[in-house]
Amino acid sequence: MQCDLMVGTMTWRESAELAAQLEAGGWSGMTFTETSQTPWMAIAQAATAAPKLNFSTGIAVALPRSPMISAQIAWELAANTNGRFRLGLGSQVRGHVVRRYAAAFDKPAARMRDYAAAFNACIRAFRGEERLHHDGPYYQLSSLPRQWAPPRHDHEDVQLDIAAVGPLMCGVAGELCDGLHVHPMHSLPYIENRLLPAVAAGAARAGRTAQDIDLIVPVFAIAGDTPEERAPKAQRARTQIAFYGSTPNYAFQFEDLGFHGVGTELNRLMRAGKVAEMANAVSDEALDPFSLSARWDDMADALVKRYAGIAATVVMYLALDDIRRKPGDAAKWGEVARAVAAAA
């Protein structure tokens, strides 16, 4: 099991400096989110500075981009990182896709299924296995002249992962992808009772099993030797879970766990603009299934105990904020990352 750091917006120089620090500290890799900037240039800088780290996007936004463009980017990054890159894509939510990117959003699971199939067709064509031909309901690709085909290289097993929450999207991951990015707001009962059965159903359609699909799992890991040390991270996790839980697409997990009405209350507060009050609606009992709290020396064991046999990679969601706030914690997080990889 790998242990990666989740990172977001940063300059190219910051990305390179952080990558070198993480490689020296024993981390497995970096997972880049796409929010206010695209991740590609920062990944290139990081990969150049840290030739042993693995890199992924968790996630890059798919629907506003052509599957061909995504395939070209993944192909190039796989070549230049010596196979240490895997592409993670997500549909994003309607508001962003339609109003920020001016792209279509209808039937996102069906569209992502066609997108993944089109992406895979591009990769097969890049490998020279077949002529480019994909005729799907949303994407049609049929032209790749030789002079426009990307150069062949030694790392052509390009891996595609998608973010999925509901059964339809989880089925797409199982059927057509190499991995699945689990949502940061998750509990073990959700993974075991909802996500994995849906992945298995999709995998069965392709003659595979759920074990053939890597799970990349962001974790709200709250590390600290005292309650006072853990408190800022717990509050950060509580705030983020409240934000996610205000959306019906994720709030069902509160109901599954018996925390009835929490999602409804969070949605009400969000609509009323009372964002500052939202975290207070997530009790300690409701926070616990969605986070992992432990002393520094116990955190790696706690991660392995919870996710061994489930996750191919655990991604530390809160660690970068913690390192920036307390630079001395960088070495402690590195010890956790090394211990997780060693234990697995």
Secondary structure, DSSP 8 states (H G I E B T S, - for coil): -EEEEEE-S--HHHHHHHHHHHHHHT--EEEE--SSS-SHHHHHHHHHH-TT-EEEES-EE-TTS-HHHHHHHHHHHHHHTTS-EEEEEE---HIIIIIIS----SSHHHHHHHHHHHHHHHHHHHHTSS---EE-SS-EE----GGGS----S----EEEEE--SHHHHHHHHHH-SEEE--SS--HHHIIIIIHHHHHHHHHHTT--GGGSEEEEEE-EEE-SSHHHHHHHHHHHHHHHHHHHTSHHHHHHHHHTT-TTHHHHHHHHHHTT-HHHHGGGS-HHHHGGG-EEE-HHHHHHHHHHHHTTT-SEEEESSHHHHHHH-TTHHHHHHHHHHHHHHH-
